Amino acid sequence: MPAEWEPHEATWLSWPHKEASWPGRFAPVSQVFAQITKQLTATELVRINVADEDFAERVRKVLRTADVPLERVRFHFNPTNDAWCRDHGPIYVVRDVNGKRERAINDWGYNAWGNKYPPYDLDDVVPTRIAAEFGERLFTPGIVMEGGSLDVNGRGTLLTTEACLLNPNRNPQLSKAEIEQYLKDYLGVTHILWLGDGIIGDDTDGHIDDLTRFVTADTVVTVIEEDPADANYEILQDNYRRLLTMRDQDGQPFNVVTLPMPAADYIDDQR
């Protein structure tokens, strides 16, 4: 599995349409996605999942208003339940054979973060639909895994959390060692590192992309809560202490860069 910063043709998005995902705050979401698309089109294609041509035309109108160059956008008729393409979309893997790069897609199982937000049947089949459209080789590991639950440095090391991957609402039939073997078999990684819990109020049960990310092969950024009275303080301190002791696939320590945790936001008294 390549690192996120490696050269790639396009970024995939699933256009938002489920108002319940942003209770009382849905109105500006499409404009935010339009600005994301605009920034991406400066250097690459953007491939957008929509339900049909009518949906695509509605999105085009939003993009035109934001001065997005539509020649850098491609629409794909893959209906979705929600907008979280990082979690339900395809995870690509590559290999070089005789000077030629080969590419394949992993279609992991998807259950909307432990069956929290059904239905998710449309999201679950997005990678398979994309593989069929492009004639990509397809792997179906047969276990639940979201893209946001893991991060790789492109050199063989994968970073994840115990809170998410070991949660019984994902793959209760599998041990930690068995989950690690799936990651090695289907993502081509050799070295797996585990942080602990995720932040309070995170519906994903501790996705790594909320906490800690590779920015180069040997550097990670991680969030730190500076208020000892905050519920996230010890959770994030524990993760930070783990990172300081971790080593990469070659036995070398990481450069660990800290970022301040944003202030908590509440909706109807829910953090």
Secondary structure, DSSP 8 states (H G I E B T S, - for coil): ---TTS--SEEEEE----GGGSTTT-TTHHHHHHHHHHHHHTTSEEEEEESSHHHHHHHHHHHHHTT--GGGEEEEE---SSS-HHHHS-EEEEEEETTEEEEEEE--B--HHHHTS---HHHHTHHHHHHHHHT-EEE---SB--GGG-EE-SSSEEEEEHHHHT-TTT-TT--HHHHHHHHHHHH---EEEEE----TT-TTSS-GGGTEEEEETTEEEEEE---TTSTHHHHHHHHHHHHHH-B-TTS-B-EEEEEE------BTTB-
